[in-house]
């Protein structure tokens, strides 16, 4: 059974188009994540000083801050992947992850688990697209 040249060209076009859309979405999402991490980092540095990891860690341990801000710091620390944050993250991790966690009512065990994984050497393929020199 021969496949016509037109069908092969159509298949190739759809494949290339699909890959292009995937790459475009990946680049946009990576850039968005990077912008969000940098924004959280700079805000924390204004308030606490130090490197990005130090300031985000300070925000996390500041019990006068709301849970949403502290959970955002956990997420950003995970995205940064700096192993120096591991001990602080582990301090808050209980290992009990509830089905639903309102981000405004407690430290998110789910976010802590993800962040601990990333700072312990877990793979984060988007970081190479946005991390320049935050720490």
C-alpha positions in Angstrom: 0.0 0.0 0.0 1.5 3.3 -1.1 1.0 6.5 0.8 0.6 9.4 -1.4 3.0 12.3 -1.4 0.3 14.7 -0.3 -0.6 12.6 2.8 3.1 12.4 3.8 3.4 16.2 3.4 0.3 16.8 5.4 1.5 14.4 8.2 4.9 16.2 8.3 3.2 19.6 8.4 1.0 18.6 11.3 3.9 17.0 13.2 6.1 20.1 12.8 3.2 22.4 13.7 2.5 20.3 16.8 6.1 20.3 17.9 6.3 24.1 17.3 3.3 24.7 19.5 4.7 22.5 22.2 8.0 24.3 22.2 6.3 27.7 22.2 4.1 26.7 25.2 7.1 25.3 27.0 9.1 28.5 26.5 6.2 30.7 27.6 5.6 28.6 30.7 9.3 28.6 31.6 9.5 32.3 31.2 6.4 32.8 33.3 7.8 30.6 36.1 11.1 32.5 36.0 9.4 35.8 36.2 7.3 34.7 39.1 10.3 33.3 41.0 12.3 36.5 40.4 9.4 38.6 41.5 9.0 36.7 44.8 12.7 36.8 45.3 13.1 40.5 44.8 10.1 41.2 47.1 11.6 39.0 49.8 15.0 40.6 49.4 13.5 44.1 49.9 12.1 43.0 53.2 14.7 40.6 54.5 17.9 41.2 52.5 20.5 38.6 51.6 20.5 36.2 48.7 17.3 35.0 47.1 17.4 31.7 49.0 18.2 33.5 52.3 15.4 36.0 51.9 12.8 33.4 50.9 13.9 31.2 53.8 13.5 34.2 56.1 10.0 34.8 54.7 9.1 31.2 55.3 10.1 31.1 59.0 8.5 34.5 59.7 5.4 33.5 61.6 4.0 37.1 61.3 3.5 36.5 57.6 0.4 34.9 56.2 0.3 31.3 55.0 -0.2 32.2 51.4 3.1 34.3 51.3 4.9 31.5 53.2 3.6 28.9 50.8 4.7 31.0 47.8 8.2 31.2 49.3 8.2 27.4 49.6 7.3 27.1 45.9 10.0 29.6 44.9 12.6 27.9 47.0 11.7 24.6 45.2 12.0 26.3 41.8 15.4 27.7 42.7 16.6 24.2 43.8 19.3 25.5 46.2 20.3 22.7 48.6 20.9 25.3 51.4 17.2 25.6 51.9 16.7 21.9 52.5 17.0 21.9 56.3 14.5 24.7 56.7 12.0 23.0 54.3 12.4 19.7 56.2 11.8 21.5 59.5 8.2 22.2 58.4 7.5 18.9 56.5 5.4 16.4 58.5 4.9 13.9 55.7 1.1 14.0 56.1 -0.4 15.5 53.0 -4.2 16.1 53.3 -6.5 15.8 50.3 -7.3 19.5 50.3 -5.0 22.2 51.6 -6.2 25.8 51.7 -3.1 27.9 51.0 -4.3 30.6 53.4 -4.8 28.3 56.4 -1.6 26.3 56.8 1.9 25.5 55.5 1.3 23.3 52.4 2.7 19.9 52.9 2.3 19.2 49.2 4.4 22.2 48.2 6.9 21.3 50.8 7.2 17.7 49.4 7.7 19.1 45.9 10.2 21.7 47.1 12.2 19.2 49.1 12.4 16.9 46.0 13.7 19.8 43.9 16.3 21.1 46.3 17.4 17.5 46.9 18.4 17.1 43.2 15.1 16.5 41.6 14.9 17.5 37.9 13.6 20.9 37.0 14.0 21.4 33.2 12.5 24.9 33.2 15.1 26.4 35.4 17.8 26.5 32.7 15.6 28.9 30.7 15.2 31.6 33.4 17.8 31.3 36.2 20.6 33.7 35.5 22.2 34.7 38.9 19.6 34.8 41.6 21.8 33.4 44.4 
